[in-house]
Amino acid sequence: MSSPKDTLQTRATRVQQSVADAAERAGRQREAVNIIAVSKTRTAAEVRQAFRCGLTQFGENYLQDALPKIRALGDIDAQWHFIGPIQSNKTRDVATSFDWVHTLDREKIARRLNDHRRGMPPLNVLLQINVDGDPNKSGIAIEDETETLGLMNRIDALPNLCLRGGMTILSKDTSPIAGFTRMREWFAGHRARPHWDTLSMGMSADFEDAIACGATHVRIGTAIFGPRKELTAS
Ligand SMILES: *Cc1c(COP(=O)(O)O)cnc(C)c1O
């Protein structure tokens, strides 16, 4: 069991082992599941320590919190995933500082990211999908195939973006297995698309269920870094 006194090293090792075990139970290769260490609110020193534990992919929600860290850690070979809501006046920094964006759900944002990504390798993007019908949540409603296909086609026309798959955040009252299963079916429904290889779902509380349901990327914060003091969103 975890305790607030555990070190980052202890927590990271435990999470890596749990991911390996969950992959094995699901009959999947360990390498098929990527751990994104969600480092929002953590310091650059903590991220560096996590990197030394073998974690190389990091997830950030707040640009102001993320940019100084990404700059301070320019010497390590890390991949940065933007997993927070994107404001249209912040697309330049997202496009130029991150390798992945998980929260794309609007054409306007896609265009702006594409414009700012010029001259760099394509930005990997995921469509954020709302699986549980909560109208207050971000993401395209899972049953809205017209909207989904329209946005996919428009992203395909943008040379600096590469659409790799989907991402979801479940509501607290959605059963993980039910929500992740719906997402898995959605993902499989589009498998004929080019470059379609990424399904981002599962957090500290439910990443094992997500792996059982086919997640290729799990986003884990608390279980790696310990309890978090929330920043006020900026
Ligand atoms: C904070 C956050 C996570 C990680 O949450 P934990 O419960 O700390 O693992 C994952 N995904 C998103 C989108 C988040 O905002």
The ligand as an SDF file (V2000), in Angstrom:
LIG
                    3D

 15 15  0  0  0  0  0  0  0  0999 V2000
   -4.1130   15.3260  -13.3090 C   0  0  0  0  0  0  0  0  0  0  0  0
   -4.4570   14.4880  -14.4940 C   0  0  0  0  0  0  0  0  0  0  0  0
   -4.0900   13.1280  -14.5510 C   0  0  0  0  0  0  0  0  0  0  0  0
   -3.4020   12.3900  -13.4170 C   0  0  0  0  0  0  0  0  0  0  0  0
   -4.2590   12.2550  -12.3300 O   0  0  0  0  0  0  0  0  0  0  0  0
   -3.8240   11.3550  -11.0450 P   0  0  0  0  0  0  0  0  0  0  0  0
   -5.1250   10.9870  -10.4450 O   0  0  0  0  0  0  0  0  0  0  0  0
   -2.9960   12.2330  -10.1940 O   0  0  0  0  0  0  0  0  0  0  0  0
   -3.0830   10.1920  -11.5740 O   0  0  0  0  0  0  0  0  0  0  0  0
   -4.3870   12.4340  -15.7130 C   0  0  0  0  0  0  0  0  0  0  0  0
   -5.0130   13.0070  -16.7530 N   0  0  0  0  0  0  0  0  0  0  0  0
   -5.3860   14.3070  -16.7330 C   0  0  0  0  0  0  0  0  0  0  0  0
   -6.0650   14.8870  -17.9120 C   0  0  0  0  0  0  0  0  0  0  0  0
   -5.1340   15.0810  -15.5930 C   0  0  0  0  0  0  0  0  0  0  0  0
   -5.5240   16.3550  -15.5820 O   0  0  0  0  0  0  0  0  0  0  0  0
  1  2  1  0
  2  3  1  0
  2 14  2  0
  3  4  1  0
  3 10  2  0
  4  5  1  0
  5  6  1  0
  6  7  2  0
  6  8  1  0
  6  9  1  0
 10 11  1  0
 11 12  2  0
 12 13  1  0
 12 14  1  0
 14 15  1  0
M  END
$$$$
